[in-house]
Amino acid sequence: MGPVRKLDVPVSDLSLIRGIWEVRVKKYRHKQKKEQERIEMSALPKIDQQWQYRIYCKALKTKELNQLHHYLERSTLTDIQPCTAEQQDQKGLDPEQKLIFQLEGDQWMDFPKDLQWMTYLKEWQVSGTKISRLPEYLALFTQLTVLEIPKNAIAELPPEIGKLTCLRKLNASYNRLSKVPPELGNCENLERLELTGNHNLSQLPFELSSLKKMAHLDIAENRFTSIPICALRMSRLQLLDLSNNSLTDLPQDMDRLEQLVTLFVHKNNLTYLPHCLSNISTLKMIVVSGDELTSIPTKLCRNPEIKFIRLRDNRASAEKKKKEEKKKKDRWRVQREEEVKKDSREKEFIEVYISSLKDRDTVPESTTKVSISCLL
């Protein structure tokens, strides 16, 4: 045997090695982010979109191609010229109608492929379909100001929705949402958010606190057990609808909503209202359920400037409702569509009724809801 060779094995602190790798990973991620920003700012995505459009057109027949060209008259692509004001007048079309995409009917399971080329659109109105998710190319619609997608089967909002920085109104009521992406907080121009009747929704991300222009927040008919913290940070909020949830109390700092005008908290488990509500000078209307509410600040119910409305269920309907709720737990999925229609009709009725009270000098001490059915 030859002489035994000694090997010197370098030994160092593992935390030092880990720190070096963390720095490298951080630099790599930063580099990736910069590259992504560079690509987004460049013309490459638009050029790629135009080439994808040309490839798509090559696969179409002449008749289909002509229909597509007619449908995309206002597209910015080079092959299609936008309509002039004179041409629009001759066709009898409102120029604003050209910027609205409408889709309705349960025959739709997905968005049409042609939609990805209409990035000039400013409004989407999609309702009553069986569509379960929004398209991957949603982020391309940077000019979108209104996104109306109620009464569908949408299970989640994609993170890409945060790139719609011009968005002012989002209505995702009566879908199947269980959460809201924190990226929605990037839509800083959002003024109206409606998430009614998703049933599995129980919280909102803290990132929505950055929505300082929010004036209308509707999260009724869900599973909220407390008011989301982000809602209390929306300083310009004028209408807050928390009805038909599982609230047991209201926070003592609700007077942070200094511009609040209308508050809906009926159909919850509230037994009292906090005194801080009387500190909101802009408050004009409060709607509560009068059956369980036992403690109310005197300044609220006797203030002539505030319309204090109590909604009461009659005893027969209350007992019937409890029995129906037990049955619904077993057959919730089967009756989902019927519940959406019923809940939306009931909400529309209450909104119309309450709006009629705004023009009255006085309001009734309490209002009993009566169910009427007609056989035709």
C-alpha positions in Angstrom: 0.0 0.0 0.0 1.2 3.5 -0.9 1.4 6.3 1.5 -2.0 7.6 2.9 -2.9 10.9 1.4 -4.5 13.5 3.6 -7.3 15.6 2.1 -8.1 19.0 3.5 -11.9 19.5 3.6 -12.9 23.1 3.9 -15.5 23.6 6.6 -17.5 26.8 6.9 -20.6 28.1 8.6 -23.8 26.8 6.9 -25.6 30.1 7.7 -23.0 31.9 5.7 -23.6 29.6 2.7 -27.3 30.1 3.1 -26.9 33.8 3.2 -24.9 33.8 -0.1 -27.6 31.8 -1.8 -30.4 34.0 -0.5 -28.6 37.0 -2.0 -28.2 35.2 -5.3 -31.9 34.2 -5.4 -32.9 37.8 -4.5 -30.8 39.2 -7.3 -32.1 36.6 -9.8 -35.8 37.4 -8.9 -35.1 41.1 -9.2 -33.6 40.5 -12.6 -36.6 38.5 -13.7 -38.9 41.2 -12.5 -37.0 43.9 -14.4 -37.1 41.7 -17.5 -40.9 41.2 -17.1 -41.4 44.9 -16.8 -39.3 45.5 -19.9 -41.3 43.0 -21.9 -44.6 44.6 -20.7 -43.4 48.1 -21.7 -42.1 47.0 -25.1 -44.2 46.5 -28.3 -43.4 42.7 -28.4 -46.7 41.5 -26.8 -48.7 43.7 -29.2 -46.7 42.4 -32.2 -47.1 38.9 -31.0 -50.9 39.4 -30.7 -51.1 40.8 -34.2 -49.2 37.8 -35.6 -51.4 35.4 -33.7 -54.4 37.1 -35.1 -53.0 36.7 -38.7 -52.4 33.0 -38.1 -55.9 32.6 -36.7 -57.4 34.4 -39.7 -55.5 32.0 -42.1 -57.3 29.1 -40.6 -60.8 30.6 -41.2 -63.0 30.3 -44.3 -63.8 33.4 -46.3 -67.3 33.8 -44.9 -66.1 33.4 -41.3 -63.2 35.8 -41.9 -65.6 38.5 -43.3 -67.9 38.0 -40.3 -64.9 38.4 -37.9 -63.7 41.6 -39.7 -67.2 43.0 -39.5 -67.3 42.1 -35.8 -64.0 43.7 -35.0 -64.5 47.0 -36.9 -62.9 49.0 -34.1 -59.8 46.8 -33.7 -56.4 48.5 -33.8 -54.9 45.8 -35.9 -53.5 46.8 -39.3 -55.8 44.6 -41.3 -59.0 46.1 -39.9 -59.9 49.8 -40.2 -62.0 51.4 -37.4 -65.4 52.8 -38.3 -65.6 56.6 -38.7 -68.2 58.6 -36.9 -70.1 59.1 -40.2 -70.2 55.3 -40.8 -71.5 54.8 -37.2 -74.3 57.4 -37.8 -75.3 55.6 -41.0 -75.6 52.3 -39.2 -77.5 53.9 -36.4 -75.1 52.7 -33.7 -74.0 54.5 -30.6 -70.2 54.8 -30.6 -70.2 53.7 -26.9 -72.0 50.5 -27.8 -69.0 49.5 -29.9 -66.9 49.3 -26.8 -69.2 46.9 -24.8 -69.0 43.1 -24.9 -72.2 41.3 -24.0 -72.7 37.6 -23.4 -75.8 35.9 -21.9 -77.3 32.5 -21.9 -76.6 29.1 -20.2 -75.4 27.7 -23.6 -72.0 29.4 -23.1 -69.4 27.3 -21.3 -66.5 29.5 -22.2 -65.6 32.8 -23.7 -65.5 33.0 -27.5 -62.0 32.9 -29.0 -62.5 36.1 -30.9 -62.7 38.0 -27.7 -58.9 38.0 -27.2 -58.5 40.4 -30.2 -60.9 43.0 -28.9 -58.6 44.5 -26.4 -60.1 48.0 -27.1 -63.2 47.1 -25.2 -64.2 49.2 -22.1 -67.0 47.1 -20.7 -67.8 43.4 -20.3 -71.4 42.4 -19.5 -71.5 38.6 -19.0 -74.4 37.0 -17.0 -76.5 33.9 -16.8 -73.8 31.6 -18.4 -72.1 28.4 -17.2 -68.6 29.9 -17.6 -66.5 28.8 -14.6 -63.4 31.0 -15.1 -62.2 34.2 -16.7 -59.8 33.9 -19.7 -56.0 34.0 -19.4 -55.8 37.0 -21.7 -57.8 39.2 -19.3 -54.7 41.3 -18.5 -54.6 42.5 -22.1 -57.8 44.5 -21.6 -56.0 47.5 -20.0 -58.8 49.9 -21.1 -61.5 48.0 -19.3 -63.5 50.2 -16.9 -66.5 48.0 -16.1 -66.5 44.3 -15.5 -70.0 42.9 -15.0 -69.9 39.1 -14.5 -72.9 38.3 -12.2 -74.9 35.0 -12.1 -72.3 32.7 -13.7 -70.4 29.8 -12.3 -67.0 31.5 -11.8 -65.1 29.9 -9.0 -62.2 32.4 -8.7 -60.9 35.7 -9.9 -57.4 35.4 -11.5 -54.4 37.4 -10.1 -54.2 39.1 -13.6 -57.2 41.1 -12.7 -54.8 43.4 -10.8 -53.5 44.7 -14.1 -56.8 46.3 -15.0 -55.8 49.6 -13.5 -58.6 51.5 -15.3 -61.3 49.4 -13.7 -63.9 51.4 -11.9 -66.7 48.8 -11.4 -66.5 45.1 -10.7 -69.7 43.0 -10.2 -69.1 39.4 -9.5 -72.3 38.7 -7.6 -74.0 35.3 -7.4 -71.0 33.2 -8.5 -69.0 30.6 -6.6 -66.2 32.6 -5.3 -64.5 31.5 -2.0 -61.8 34.1 -2.0 -60.7 37.4 -3.6 -57.1 37.8 -5.0 -55.0 40.4 -3.1 -53.9 41.7 -6.6 -57.3 43.3 -6.8 -55.9 46.0 -4.5 -53.8 47.2 -7.5 -57.0 48.5 -9.2 -56.7 51.8 -7.4 -59.4 53.4 -9.6 -62.1 50.9 -8.4 -65.1 52.8 -7.1 -67.8 50.0 -6.9 -67.3 46.4 -5.8 -70.2 43.9 -5.7 -69.7 40.4 -4.4 -73.2 39.5 -3.3 -74.4 35.9 -3.0 -71.2 33.9 -3.3 -72.0 32.0 -0.1 -68.5 30.6 0.4 -66.9 34.0 0.7 -65.9 34.8 4.3 -63.1 37.3 4.1 -61.4 40.0 2.0 -57.6 40.4 1.6 -56.0 43.3 3.5 -54.5 44.5 0.3 -57.9 46.0 -0.7 -57.2 48.7 1.8 -55.4 50.6 -1.0 -58.7 51.1 -2.8 -59.1 54.7 -1.6 -61.7 55.6 -4.3 -64.1 52.9 -3.2 -67.6 54.4 -2.7 -69.8 51.3 -2.9 -69.0 47.9 -1.3 -71.6 45.1 -1.4 -70.7 41.8 0.3 -74.2 40.8 1.2 -75.4 37.1 1.4 -72.0 35.6 2.2 -70.4 34.1 5.3 -68.7 37.1 6.9 -68.6 36.9 10.7 -67.0 40.3 11.0 -66.4 43.4 8.9 -63.3 43.0 6.8 -60.4 45.3 8.1 -59.9 46.6 4.6 -63.4 47.9 4.5 -62.8 50.2 7.5 -59.8 51.7 5.6 -61.8 52.7 2.6 -62.1 56.3 3.6 -64.4 57.4 0.8 -66.9 54.6 1.3 -70.5 55.9 1.0 -72.5 52.6 0.9 -71.7 49.4 2.8 -74.0 46.4 2.4 -73.3 43.6 5.0 -76.8 42.2 5.0 -77.5 38.5 5.3 -74.2 37.4 6.7 -73.3 36.0 10.2 -72.2 39.2 12.0 -72.6 39.2 15.7 -71.3 42.7 16.4 -69.9 45.8 14.7 -66.5 47.2 15.5 -66.2 50.2 17.8 -64.2 52.2 15.3 -66.7 52.3 12.5 -66.7 56.1 12.7 -63.5 55.8 10.6 -65.9 55.7 7.6 -66.3 59.5 7.7 -68.2 59.7 4.4 -70.6 56.7 5.0 -74.2 57.5 3.9 -76.0 54.2 3.8 -75.5 51.1 5.9 -77.2 47.7 5.4 -76.8 45.2 8.3 -80.2 43.4 8.3 -80.4 39.6 8.4 -77.4 39.1 10.7 -77.1 38.1 14.4 -76.7 41.6 15.8 -78.2 42.4 19.2 -76.9 45.9 19.5 -75.4 48.8 17.5 -72.2 50.6 18.6 -72.4 54.2 19.7 -69.6 55.2 17.3 -72.2 55.1 14.5 -73.7 58.3 15.8 -70.4 60.1 15.2 -70.7 59.7 11.4 -72.2 63.0 10.4 -72.8 61.9 6.8 -74.9 58.9 7.8 -78.5 59.1 6.3 -79.9 55.6 6.4 -79.5 52.4 8.5 -81.3 49.2 7.7 -81.4 46.6 10.4 -83.4 43.5 11.4 -85.7 44.4 14.3 -86.3 40.9 15.6 -83.1 40.4 17.6 -81.9 44.0 18.0 -82.3 45.0 21.7 -79.8 47.9 22.2 -79.8 51.0 19.9 -78.1 54.3 20.5 -80.8 57.0 21.1 -79.0 59.4 18.7 -79.5 57.0 15.9 -83.1 56.1 16.2 -84.3 59.6 17.1 -82.1 61.6 14.8 -84.4 63.3 12.2 -81.5 63.3 9.7 -81.2 59.5 9.8 -83.8 57.2 8.4 -83.7 54.2 10.7 -85.4 51.2 9.1 -86.2 47.9 10.9 -87.2 44.9 8.8 -89.1 42.2 10.5 -90.1 38.7 9.4 -93.6 37.6 10.4 -93.6 34.5 12.7 -95.0 32.1 10.1 -92.4 32.9 7.5 -89.6 32.8 10.2 -90.5 29.3 11.2 -90.9 28.2 7.6 -87.5 29.7 6.9 -85.8 27.7 9.6 -87.2 24.4 8.3 -86.1 25.3 4.7 -82.5 26.1 5.9 -82.2 22.6 7.4 -83.3 21.0 4.1 -81.0 23.3 2.1 -77.9 22.0 3.8 -78.5 18.6 2.2 -79.5 19.7 -1.3 -77.6 23.0 -1.6 -75.8 22.0 -4.9 -79.0 20.8 -6.6 -80.9 24.0 -5.8 -78.1 26.5 -6.4 -79.6 28.1 -9.5 -83.0 28.4 -7.9 -81.5 30.1 -4.8 -79.5 32.6 -6.9 -82.7 33.7 -8.7 -84.7 33.9 -5.4 -81.9 35.8 -3.5 -81.4 38.2 -6.3 -85.1 38.9 -6.6 -85.4 39.5 -2.9 -82.4 41.8 -2.9 -83.8 43.8 -5.8 -87.2 44.1 -4.0 -85.5 45.5 -0.8 -83.4 47.9 -2.8 -86.5 49.3 -4.6 -88.4 49.5 -1.4 -85.6 51.3 0.5 -85.0 53.7 -2.4 -88.7 54.6 -2.2 -88.2 55.5 1.5 -85.5 58.0 0.7 -88.0 60.5 -0.7 -90.3 60.2 2.2 -90.1 62.5 5.2 -90.8 59.7 7.7 -90.3 56.0 7.7 -92.5 53.3 9.4 -91.4 52.2 12.9 -90.9 48.7 11.5 -91.6 46.9 8.3 -92.9 43.3 8.1 -92.0 41.4 5.0 -94.9 39.5 3.5 -94.5 36.7 0.9 -97.2 36.7 -1.8 -97.5 34.0 -4.4 -99.8 34.2 -7.4 -101.1 31.3 -9.4 -101.7 32.3 -13.1 
